[in-house]
Amino acid sequence: MRKPLISICIPVYNSEKWLEECLESIKTQNVKEIEVLVLCDCSSGLSDEGLNCKQIVKKFKKSVKFPVHYIEHSQNQGLVEVRRGLCYSAIGKYIFMMDSDDILAPQGLDILLQAAQENQADFDIVHGDSKNFFSSKKNELEFTEYGNKNYVKPCCYYNQDVLDSFLTKKYSSFLWGKLYKRELLLLAFDKIPYNYCNLAENYLIYFFTAFFAKSYCGIQDVVYYYRQKSGMTAANKIEKIEQWKFNCSAATVFSILFTWQKEETEITGKNPLTAEENMAIQKDAVRYIQNNLQAIQELVIPELQQEAYTILCDFWGETLVKRVEERFCKE
């Protein structure tokens, strides 16, 4: 069998309600040299028809001619490890990451692939634009009022500029909507230790991806539809401590980044990041702490707020949290 050109990697955790629609959108692509990998992270969700993840994938597999692979974890391992497992299992030259509640735009992969190989440029990363949507009762796409906004500017970055432009927010760290060379993602995961993380995992994985990337291309063609208010971060009130621990787990991401930076400096005698890059990461860490402090006030139910604050300090360190809190309260 011919080796696939693109591996489409889809993590699933209690998103079975939208998985079939996600998979069906892959049929709208012209490129056929693809494989689809779905990894179920110990999910217990069901579709509206009562099908579990494995049954949904099996049904889809019967309707297509390209390879479809189903993988499952016996214990929940979190998004970083799910994405790692998908990338390790993929065999395509390129990897495209989809969230299981989102949809590929018609010919989205074709557009990305053309840009990646245009004029023999062979970009490491090609980033397409997206639209935000929600489904109507008629099962037709309805775009949000800001769904037509362009998030991706037509541009190319090379070498150090790929990382710097990401850290200065010239483009997003969302893993979806981008076509990556698989070898690039393998380099990134080699620097990420095993961890349980579901929040800010995009930031962690993309940081190392951008660090090793030699070229990036942004295009304004819409290749991806992002579903609003359906993911793990869409909940309003936080009524359980486990929900709150999820919100604090971004601390793991920044702990990994700062530990890596320290170790690389000790080994090579040179900091792998510039002062400006390091400052940008620190600012992002502070932003996450600020968001947590605000969430305690606005989202956590009153009877859990004190415990939530203690847990926040456990994750980030009490000194840092209090320092950010003092600054946050003054603003």
Disulfide bonds with the S-S distance in Angstrom:
none
